[in-house]
Structures are given as structure tokens and as C-alpha cells.
Amino acid sequence: MWLDGCERIDTASMRAPLDLLFLDADQRVVAVVANLHAGSAVPQVDGAVGILQLAPGTIRLSQTQKGDHIVVEPIAQRSVQEPAATRASRG
């Protein structure tokens, strides 16, 4: 789930762990938080304009790290033949 306009989140009401990617205006990863649990402290990330919430373990499996470029594509704009995608690239 993409949270636009966020640089921090409140974990008090979370029901399950999450992985978080904090992205800047160029969709570059500025911070990574893996396997976040309810009640955990999450720092405010300066420069972040949004947070990508992912299933726990996604960051480890994808090897996403600070500085990666993430492409977030809205589901509503995809065609029937083209699956929705989120891609990461180094550089």
C-alpha cells in the first residue's frame, strides 16, 4: 500500500508486522524498515514524501536498500494484458 505525503507512521493499531520503504520525490529509497511490529518506534524520515507498506520479508527477498529507485504504478491505469508492477533498480 502506498501512503502519499507521509514521512512517519503510527504503529499502535497495527495488527501484523510490515516492511516499510520511505521514498523521496524521485521515488528513491531514503530509509528501509524491515519487519516492523505493532508498538515499535518509527523515526520521522526527513526527505520522505511517501511510504510503501509491504508484506514482512519483502525487503529481504527483494534485497531493496537505501538509494534504490522504486517505480510505483497505479493499478487503475494498467491494461488487462499488463500486470501491476513495482520495480527496484540500483543506481
C-alpha positions as CSV (number, residue, x, y, z in Angstrom):
1,M,0.0,0.0,0.0
2,W,1.3,3.5,-0.9
3,L,0.9,6.2,1.7
4,D,1.3,9.5,-0.1
5,G,2.5,12.6,1.8
6,C,3.9,10.6,4.8
7,E,7.3,10.7,6.5
8,R,6.3,8.7,9.5
9,I,3.6,6.3,10.7
10,D,1.9,5.3,14.0
11,T,2.2,1.6,14.8
12,A,-0.1,1.5,17.8
13,S,-3.0,-0.1,15.9
14,M,-1.1,-2.4,13.6
15,R,-2.3,-6.0,13.6
16,A,0.6,-7.6,11.7
17,P,4.2,-6.9,11.0
18,L,5.1,-4.8,8.0
19,D,8.2,-3.8,5.9
20,L,8.4,-0.1,5.1
21,L,10.2,1.8,2.3
22,F,10.4,5.5,2.7
23,L,10.6,7.2,-0.7
24,D,11.7,10.7,-1.7
25,A,10.1,12.9,-4.5
26,D,12.3,11.0,-7.1
27,Q,11.0,7.7,-5.8
28,R,14.4,6.8,-4.3
29,V,14.5,4.8,-1.1
30,V,15.7,7.1,1.7
31,A,15.1,4.6,4.5
32,V,14.2,1.0,5.0
33,V,12.4,-0.6,8.0
34,A,12.1,-4.3,7.9
35,N,9.7,-6.5,9.9
36,L,8.1,-3.6,11.9
37,H,5.9,-4.8,14.7
38,A,3.0,-3.1,16.5
39,G,4.1,-0.6,19.1
40,S,7.6,-0.2,17.6
41,A,9.1,3.3,17.3
42,V,9.5,4.5,13.7
43,P,11.6,7.6,13.3
44,Q,10.4,10.5,11.1
45,V,12.4,10.3,7.9
46,D,13.3,13.7,6.5
47,G,13.1,13.9,2.8
48,A,10.4,11.2,2.5
49,V,7.3,12.1,0.6
50,G,5.6,8.7,1.0
51,I,5.8,5.3,2.5
52,L,5.4,2.0,0.6
53,Q,4.0,-0.7,3.0
54,L,4.9,-4.2,2.1
55,A,4.4,-7.7,3.5
56,P,7.0,-8.7,6.1
57,G,10.1,-10.3,4.4
58,T,9.6,-8.4,1.1
59,I,12.7,-6.2,1.7
60,R,14.9,-9.2,2.5
61,L,13.7,-11.2,-0.5
62,S,13.9,-8.2,-2.9
63,Q,17.2,-7.0,-1.4
64,T,15.9,-3.5,-1.6
65,Q,18.2,-0.9,0.0
66,K,18.7,2.8,0.6
67,G,19.3,4.5,-2.8
68,D,17.3,2.1,-4.9
69,H,14.8,3.6,-7.3
70,I,11.2,2.3,-6.9
71,V,8.6,2.6,-9.6
72,V,5.1,2.7,-8.2
73,E,2.4,2.3,-10.9
74,P,-1.3,2.8,-10.1
75,I,-3.4,-0.3,-10.6
76,A,-6.2,1.8,-12.2
77,Q,-4.1,2.7,-15.2
78,R,-2.9,-0.8,-16.2
79,S,-4.3,-2.6,-19.1
80,V,-5.7,-6.1,-18.9
81,Q,-2.6,-7.6,-20.5
82,E,-0.1,-5.7,-18.3
83,P,0.1,-6.8,-14.6
84,A,0.7,-4.1,-12.0
85,A,4.3,-3.9,-11.0
86,T,6.7,-2.4,-8.5
87,R,10.3,-2.5,-9.7
88,A,13.5,-1.6,-7.9
89,S,16.8,-0.6,-9.6
90,R,20.2,0.2,-8.3
91,G,21.9,3.5,-9.1
